[in-house]
């Protein structure tokens, strides 16, 4: 592949690498730093992609090598609650979260995960199952759903409740979202970006965050490209419609690790 073709191919995959990096670190800035380091490594030594014909897999493999060599599962923070979350993350089985995110958020097959992480396919499958078990048992909290399609909203509610979380309610418009949050402060928000009255789920979430402070948000949308531009603040957790139950469960568990104080004192 020529340098121009490689650059174009990497450019197409970069938004998804940044999405994965943000979910892994819990923040846009930390995730983007790792993504940038990956690009620098490829620019300085193209051989890091040798042996892989699929640019996406090669890019994620290069990222994983840097991630492993850094030895830092998440960025350091002066915030006590985030430090507790980081300590909890470090007690999880090594590489399990990475495998889970690659499977659920990036929708890679087991053989592709194995190539990214340079492990056997059976081990990749085992790591995914370990992560589902460890993270699914970790934290519980209140979740608010902002979604105008009632069938999807009820499906999300059912998934979240089955995980043991409490759903504070479902909002179909910007106004309803503000009112609902005023009645019960959520520990996590699941939000679409296009609501029933033509309002923006992004604007509703931004207003909620201005009022409540830091609350994790998972955007679930048929238009992920609107949130993967790189020219404005982006969510750490982004799921494309149509989604799977496994994707929602994974994102909810990951998001709870970074901000909820419940269960983190042990």
N, C-alpha and C positions, 0 to 999 in steps of 0.2 A: 504494500500500500504506500502510495506517495505521501510526502509530508502534508501536502494540501488536503488529500483525502482523509488522512488520519486526523488532522485538525478539525475537519468538518464533522467527522464521525464522533469525535470526543465532545464537540460542541453540542451535538444532539443529546448525548447521554449525561452531560454535566448537571442539568437540573435535577436529575434523579439521583445522582451521586450526592448532591447537596442535600436532597431530601433525606436520604439514608443517613448521612453524617449528622444532620440536625437531630433526627430521632435517636441516634446512638448517643450523642452528647447531651441532649436536652436543651440546646440553645443554638440559635442561628449563627452567632459569632464564632463559637467554638467549632461547630460543624464546618463552617466555611473555611476556617483556618486549616482544618485537616484536608478539605477538598483542595485548597490552594497548594498545600504541601505536596499533594499527590500530583497535581499538574506540574509543579516545579521538578519533581523527581522524573517525570516522563520527559520533560523538556531537556533535562540535563543528561538523561540516559534512556534512550528509547528502547534499549534491550529489556527493560522491566516488563515490556509487553510481549516479549518473544514467547513463542509456543502457544499463543492464544489468538485464534482467528476472529473471535467475537470481541469487538471493541468494548462493549459494555462489560463483559466478564473480565477482560484485561484491565480495564479502568478500575473496577471494583477490587480486583486482586491486588493492584498496586496500592490502592487505598488501604486495604487490609494489612498489607505488609508494614506500612507506615504506622498504622494504628497499633499493631502488635509491638512494634519496636519502641513506641513511645511509652508504653507501660502505664498510660493514664486513661482509665475508662471514661472519665468526664473531666471537664476543666475545673481547676481549683476555684474556690469561692470563699468570700469572707462571711457569707450568710450562713447562720447556724443551721437552719432548716435544710438548706441545700447540702451542707456538709454531712448531715445525717443521712440524706438520701444517697450521697456518694459512698459513704461507708457501707450502707446496705447493698448498694450495687456491687461493691468489691467482694462481697461475700457470696455472690452468685457463682455458679459453675462457669469457669472461663470459657469464652467463646459462645456461650449459649444464647445470649441476647443478640449477638451478631447474626447467628444462624436464623434465629426467629424473625428478625427484621428483614433479612434477605428473602425469607420464605413469604412472609405475610405482607409486608409493605412493598417490597420490590418484586414480589411474585416470581422469584427464581425457582427453578426445579431443583431437586435434590442434587443431581449431577452438576448443575451450575454452581450451587452453593459450595459443593466439594471443591470445584476448581478455583473459586474465589478464595476459599480459606485454606486450600492446599491440604485437604484431608480426604479420607475415604467417604464414599457416599453413605455408607451405613452410619458412620460417625456423625455426618451432617444431619441425618434423620434423627439420631439419638439426641443430639444437642437441641434440636427444635422441640422435641418432646420434653426434655428436661426444663427448658425455658418456660414452656407453657405451664408446667407444674409449679415451678418455683415462683414465677411472677404471679400466677393466678391465685396463689395462697397469701400473697404479701399484704395488700392494702385494701381498705374499704372506704368509701366516701360517698358524698352526695353529687349526683350528676344531673345537669340540665341539658335538655335536647332542644335545639333550635332547628326545626325542619318543617317545611310547609306541606310536604306530601305525607298524608296521614298514614299510609301503609308503611312507608319507610320509617316514619317516626315511631310507630308501634313496634316495628321490627327491632329498631335500635334500643328501644325501651326494654324489650324482652331480653335482648342479649346482655345489656348492662345489668338488669336485675338478676339474671341467671348467674352472673359473676359475683353476686352478693352485694352490689352497690344499691343505693337508694336513688331513684329518679325523682327529682323535685317537681318535674312537670315538663310539658311540651309547649313550646312557643312557635307560632306559625308566622309571626311578624316581628318587626323591630320593636314596636311598642309592647307587645306581649312579652318579649324577652326581658325588657327592662323591668316590667311589672313583676314577672316571675322571680327574677333575681332579687328584687326588693323583699319578697316574702321569705325566701330561703336562699342563703348564700351557697352557691355550689362549690365543690372542690374541683370540678372538672366540667368543661362545656363541650358538647358535641354540636357542631353547627354546619349547616349548608351555607352557601354564599349567595343564593338567590331565593328570596322569600315570597310568600303568597301575595303580598300587597305591592310587589315590585321593589320593595326595599332591599337593602344589602345586608346579608348576614355578617359580612366583614365589618360594616359600619356599626351594627348592633354589638358585635363582640368588642370592637374598639371602645365604644362607650361604656360597656360593662367593665372593661379592664381599667378605664380611667377612674371609675367609681370604686371598684373593689380592689384594685392593685393586681398583683401577679396571680393569675389563675390559669392553669393549663387549658389549652384549647386544641381540639382535634377537628379539623375541617374535613367534611365528607362531601365531595362535589363531583359533578360530571364535567367540571371545567378546571382541572388542576393547573393548566397552563396559565390561568389568571393569577395564580399564587406562586408560580415558579419563575418569575421574571428576573429576579436578582437585583432589581432596582428599588426595592422597598422592603420594610420588615416582612418576614415570612413566618408562617407557623412552623413549629418544630415537628408537628404531626399532621400529615395530609394523606387522606385516603381517597382514591378515585372511585366513582360510581361506574358500573355496579360493583359493590364491595362483597366480601365474604365475611361470615361470622368470625372466622379465624383472624382476619385483618382487624376487625373492630376490637376483638378481645385483646389482641396483641398491643394495639395502639393505646387502649385504655390502661392496660397494665403498665406500659412504659411511661405514659404521662403521669400516672399516679406516683411513680417512684421519685419523680423530680420535685414535687411540690407538696404532697400531702404529708402532714406530720403524724398521721395515725399509723401506729405500728413501727415507727422509726426509732423509738427510744431504746428498743431492746438491743 
